[in-house]
Amino acid sequence: MRFFLARARSTATPPPSHESFALPHGGLFGLVFKEGALYSASSKDQVLSKLDPETGRLLGTEKFWNPSPAGLAWGNGFFWSSDRETGYIYRHQNDASRAPARVYMKLKGKPSSLYHDGNDLWAADLLDDEVDRYAVGPGPRYDLTLKGRYPMGGAIPAGLYYSQGSLWVLDALSRRLTRYALDKGRKQPAKIDSASLDSDLPLRSEAAGFAVDKDKGVLWLLAQNPDVLHRFGLNVLFKKQP
C-alpha cells in the first residue's frame, strides 16, 4: 500500500492593490509615516491626527500649532509644517500644541507640501511652480539653505517623496503620481514613469498628501471630498498604469 503526502496549500493572500478607509476628521493636510503610524494635520480643527495605517482608524489627536497647515513632514526628530497663508515653515519640537521652536520666514516663494528625507527638507513652491530642496544646517537654529530647484511644468504638488535620486510628485490637478530622476547636470527633472489615480478616486475627490513605505511596498494617499485614506500596492500601482 502506498501513501501519498498531500501538499499543504498556502492560505496566505497577497495584500489588496487598493483599499480605502473613511476618515473621522475633515480638512486634513499632509501625510507622514512615522514609527509605524500615519500622521496628518487639520486646518479645520488645528489638530494632529494619528491614524492606523492598516485600517485608517483614528488612534488619537493632539492640538497642533499651525493656523493654516498646508504640508507636514517628519525628520531630524521634529515635525515640520508649512503655513498656507504666510508661506512660513515651522519646526515643531516636543509639544506640537505650543508655538514652534523655529520659524523660517525668508524662504523662496511660498512653500506648501513638504517632505524630509532624513537629511534635506523638500518643499513645493506654489509661486514659482517648482520643488525646492533645502539643506538643514547643524546647530540649534537648524537654518535652511536652498540646495536645488526643480521645475514642475504646471503641476501643483499635493505631496512629495524622495528616495535614492528619484523625486515623487503627486499632482493635485491631474491626480497623477509621477516619478522623476534628478540628474545633477539637468535643470529639468527627467520623468521616469507615472500612475493615474483617477479610476480609484471619486470625480470631485482632491489629493491632499501621500506617504510611502518602500519596505512593505505600500503608498498611502490622503484625499478630501470625501475625506478618505487610500492604500495602494506600489508594484500594482505603477505596473497597471505606466
C-alpha positions as CSV (number, residue, x, y, z in Angstrom):
1,M,0.0,0.0,0.0
2,R,1.4,3.4,-1.0
3,F,0.8,6.5,0.9
4,F,1.0,10.0,-0.7
5,L,1.6,13.1,1.3
6,A,-0.7,15.9,0.2
7,R,1.0,19.2,-0.3
8,A,-0.2,21.9,2.0
9,R,-1.7,24.8,0.1
10,S,-0.8,28.2,1.2
11,T,-3.7,30.2,2.6
12,A,-1.8,33.5,2.6
13,T,-3.2,36.0,0.2
14,P,-1.4,39.0,-1.2
15,P,-2.4,42.4,0.1
16,P,-5.1,44.2,-1.9
17,S,-3.8,46.5,-4.7
18,H,-6.2,49.2,-3.4
19,E,-8.2,49.8,-0.2
20,S,-9.9,52.9,1.2
21,F,-11.0,53.9,4.7
22,A,-13.3,56.8,5.6
23,L,-11.7,59.3,8.0
24,P,-13.5,60.8,11.0
25,H,-11.9,64.2,10.6
26,G,-12.2,66.7,7.7
27,G,-9.7,69.2,6.4
28,L,-6.6,67.0,6.8
29,F,-3.4,68.1,5.0
30,G,-0.1,66.4,4.6
31,L,0.6,62.7,5.4
32,V,3.6,61.4,7.4
33,F,4.6,57.8,8.1
34,K,6.4,57.7,11.4
35,E,7.3,54.8,13.6
36,G,4.5,52.5,12.2
37,A,1.7,55.1,12.3
38,L,0.4,57.8,10.0
39,Y,0.1,61.5,11.0
40,S,-1.9,64.3,9.4
41,A,-2.6,67.9,10.4
42,S,-6.1,69.5,10.2
43,S,-6.6,73.2,9.2
44,K,-10.2,72.9,10.4
45,D,-9.7,71.8,14.0
46,Q,-5.9,72.6,14.3
47,V,-5.1,69.1,15.5
48,L,-2.6,66.5,14.6
49,S,-4.3,63.1,14.0
50,K,-2.6,59.8,14.4
51,L,-4.0,57.0,12.1
52,D,-3.7,53.3,11.9
53,P,-2.0,52.5,8.5
54,E,-3.8,49.1,8.3
55,T,-7.3,50.2,9.0
56,G,-7.4,54.0,8.8
57,R,-8.7,54.0,12.4
58,L,-8.1,57.2,14.4
59,L,-5.6,56.4,17.2
60,G,-5.6,59.8,18.8
61,T,-5.4,63.5,18.3
62,E,-3.5,66.4,19.9
63,K,-3.6,70.1,19.4
64,F,-1.3,71.3,16.6
65,W,0.1,74.9,16.5
66,N,-0.3,75.9,12.9
67,P,-3.3,78.2,12.0
68,S,-3.4,77.0,8.4
69,P,-1.3,74.0,7.6
70,A,-0.6,73.1,4.0
71,G,2.1,70.5,4.4
72,L,3.6,68.2,7.0
73,A,6.9,66.4,7.3
74,W,8.9,64.5,9.9
75,G,12.7,64.5,10.1
76,N,15.7,65.1,12.4
77,G,13.4,64.4,15.4
78,F,11.0,67.2,14.6
79,F,7.6,67.7,12.9
80,W,7.9,70.4,10.1
81,S,4.8,72.2,8.7
82,S,4.1,74.9,6.2
83,D,1.6,77.8,6.7
84,R,-0.8,78.1,3.8
85,E,-1.4,81.8,4.4
86,T,2.1,83.1,5.1
87,G,4.3,80.6,3.4
88,Y,6.3,80.2,6.6
89,I,7.8,76.8,7.6
90,Y,7.6,75.8,11.2
91,R,9.8,73.4,13.1
92,H,7.9,71.8,16.0
93,Q,9.7,70.4,18.9
94,N,8.3,68.1,21.7
95,D,4.9,69.6,22.4
96,A,3.4,70.4,18.9
97,S,0.5,72.2,20.5
98,R,2.7,75.1,21.5
99,A,4.3,77.8,19.3
100,P,7.1,76.2,17.1
101,A,10.7,76.2,18.3
102,R,11.8,77.8,15.0
103,V,10.0,79.8,12.3
104,Y,11.5,80.1,8.8
105,M,10.1,83.3,7.2
106,K,12.5,84.4,4.5
107,L,12.3,81.4,2.2
108,K,11.9,81.4,-1.5
109,G,8.4,81.6,-3.0
110,K,5.6,80.1,-1.0
111,P,6.2,76.6,0.4
112,S,3.3,74.2,0.6
113,S,3.7,70.4,0.6
114,L,6.7,69.2,2.5
115,Y,8.9,66.1,2.7
116,H,12.0,65.4,4.9
117,D,14.3,62.6,3.6
118,G,16.4,62.4,6.7
119,N,18.9,65.0,5.6
120,D,17.2,67.6,3.4
121,L,13.8,69.3,3.5
122,W,11.8,69.4,0.3
123,A,9.1,72.0,-0.3
124,A,6.7,72.6,-3.2
125,D,6.9,76.3,-4.2
126,L,3.5,77.3,-5.4
127,L,4.6,80.8,-6.6
128,D,7.4,79.7,-8.8
129,D,5.9,76.3,-10.0
130,E,8.8,74.2,-8.7
131,V,10.0,71.9,-5.9
132,D,12.8,73.3,-3.8
133,R,15.4,71.4,-1.8
134,Y,16.8,72.8,1.4
135,A,19.8,71.7,3.3
136,V,19.2,71.7,7.1
137,G,22.2,73.2,8.8
138,P,23.6,72.0,12.1
139,G,23.2,73.7,15.4
140,P,20.3,74.8,17.5
141,R,18.9,77.1,14.8
142,Y,18.7,74.4,12.0
143,D,18.9,77.1,9.3
144,L,17.6,76.2,5.8
145,T,19.8,76.8,2.8
146,L,18.4,76.4,-0.8
147,K,20.2,73.5,-2.4
148,G,18.2,72.7,-5.5
149,R,15.3,73.9,-7.7
150,Y,13.3,71.6,-9.8
151,P,10.6,73.0,-12.3
152,M,7.3,71.1,-12.3
153,G,5.9,72.3,-15.6
154,G,2.4,73.3,-14.3
155,A,1.9,70.6,-11.7
156,I,0.5,71.6,-8.3
157,P,2.1,69.1,-5.8
158,A,-0.2,67.7,-3.2
159,G,2.6,65.6,-1.8
160,L,6.3,64.8,-2.2
161,Y,8.6,61.9,-1.6
162,Y,12.3,61.4,-2.3
163,S,14.4,58.3,-2.3
164,Q,17.7,57.2,-4.0
165,G,17.8,60.0,-6.6
166,S,14.2,60.0,-7.6
167,L,11.6,62.6,-6.6
168,W,7.9,61.5,-6.5
169,V,5.3,64.3,-7.1
170,L,1.5,63.9,-6.7
171,D,-0.3,66.5,-8.9
172,A,-3.4,67.8,-7.2
173,L,-5.0,68.8,-10.6
174,S,-4.4,65.7,-12.7
175,R,-4.4,63.3,-9.7
176,R,-1.3,61.7,-11.2
177,L,1.7,60.4,-9.3
178,T,5.0,61.0,-11.3
179,R,8.5,59.8,-10.5
180,Y,11.4,61.9,-11.7
181,A,15.2,61.2,-11.9
182,L,17.2,64.2,-10.6
183,D,20.4,64.3,-12.6
184,K,23.0,66.8,-11.4
185,G,23.6,68.0,-15.0
186,R,20.0,68.7,-15.8
187,K,17.8,71.6,-14.8
188,Q,14.6,69.9,-15.8
189,P,13.8,66.6,-13.9
190,A,13.7,63.6,-16.2
191,K,10.4,61.7,-16.0
192,I,10.8,58.0,-15.0
193,D,7.1,56.9,-15.0
194,S,3.7,57.9,-13.7
195,A,0.5,56.4,-12.4
196,S,-3.0,57.9,-12.7
197,L,-5.3,57.7,-9.7
198,D,-8.4,58.8,-11.5
199,S,-10.0,55.3,-11.6
200,D,-9.6,54.9,-7.8
201,L,-10.8,58.3,-6.7
202,P,-14.3,59.8,-6.9
203,L,-14.7,62.5,-9.5
204,R,-14.5,65.5,-7.1
205,S,-12.1,64.0,-4.7
206,E,-8.9,66.1,-4.1
207,A,-5.5,64.7,-3.2
208,A,-4.1,66.3,0.0
209,G,-0.9,64.3,0.7
210,F,0.7,60.9,0.5
211,A,3.3,58.7,2.3
212,V,5.4,55.7,1.3
213,D,6.8,52.6,3.0
214,K,9.1,51.1,0.4
215,D,9.9,48.1,2.6
216,K,6.3,47.0,2.6
217,G,5.6,48.3,-1.0
218,V,2.8,50.5,0.2
219,L,1.7,54.0,-0.7
220,W,-1.0,55.8,1.4
221,L,-2.9,58.7,-0.2
222,L,-4.9,61.3,1.8
223,A,-7.9,62.6,-0.1
224,Q,-10.6,65.2,0.6
225,N,-14.2,65.5,-0.5
226,P,-14.9,62.9,0.8
227,D,-12.2,62.5,3.5
228,V,-10.7,59.1,2.8
229,L,-7.4,57.3,3.4
230,H,-6.4,55.2,0.4
231,R,-3.8,52.4,0.4
232,F,-2.1,51.2,-2.8
233,G,0.3,48.4,-3.6
234,L,3.3,50.1,-5.3
235,N,4.0,47.2,-7.6
236,V,0.4,47.1,-8.9
237,L,0.0,50.9,-9.0
238,F,2.9,51.5,-11.4
239,K,2.6,48.3,-13.3
240,K,-1.0,48.8,-14.5
241,Q,-0.7,52.5,-15.3
242,P,2.8,53.3,-16.7
